[in-house]
Amino acid sequence: MSISEQYAMDTWRLRSQGQAPPPAPGTHEAKLLRAWWVARKEARRDLGRIRAAERAAERDRERHTAVTEAAPRPLRRRARRA
């Protein structure tokens, strides 16, 4: 039985029971694809924000490490000789 025949039988059965017919085959696919596309776009945007924050944190760590490694050692006072 094809999808069109199944749809026709479902429509006839529901109409005879006084209920609303089901949506035609394939009519909801565009909505599903759009919802998937929007969710994917939002997920990619969020992932980009997370990666940007991670890169910024890594740069801050590198700057902090570079500053502490390049900082001069404190001078020691020489002991006085008598």
N, C-alpha and C positions, 0 to 999 in steps of 0.2 A: 504494500500500500504506500503510495507516495505521500509526501507531506501535504500536498494540496487536497488529496482525498481525505486524509485524516482531519484536516482543518474543516472541510465541508461536513464531515460526520459530526465533529465536535460542535460546529455552529448549529446544525440541525437539532442535535440532542439538547443543547442549552436553550435554544429558542423554543423547543417543545415544552421545556420545563419552566419557561418564563424568565430565564436568566439572560444576562448580557452576553453577547458573543465574545469569544477570546480575541486577542489581537491577531491580526494577520501575520503569517510567518515572515520573519525578517524585518518587521517594522521596529522592533526594539533593538536591533543590532547596532544601528547608528547611535542610539543613546548609550549603549554599552561601550562602544568604541570611544565615544566622546568622553565618557566618565573615566575610562582607562587612561586616555590621553591626558586628561586634566590631572589625574592622580599621579601619573608618571612625571609630568612636568613639575608638579609641586614637590615630589620626592627628589627630583634632580636638583631643584632650586635649594631645598633644605640641605641636601648633601653638599652642594657647593658652598653654602654658608658654613657648614661644619668644617669642611676642608680649609676654607679661608681662615676660620678661627684657629684651627690647628697650625696652619702655616704662620700666622701672626704670633702664636704662643712659642713656636719653635724659633722664630726670629728674635723674640724677646729673650729666650733662654740663651741663644747664641751671643747676643749682645752682652748679656749679663756675664756669661762665661768669658768672653773676650775682654771685658773690662776688668774682671777680677784677675785674669791671667796676666794682663798687661800692666796692672797697677804696680808701682814700685814698692819694694819692700821697705818697711820702716827703717830709718837710720838708727844705728846703735851708737850709743855714746862710748867713746873710747875710755878705757880705764886710765886713770892718771898714774903715771909712774912717779915714784918718790925719789 
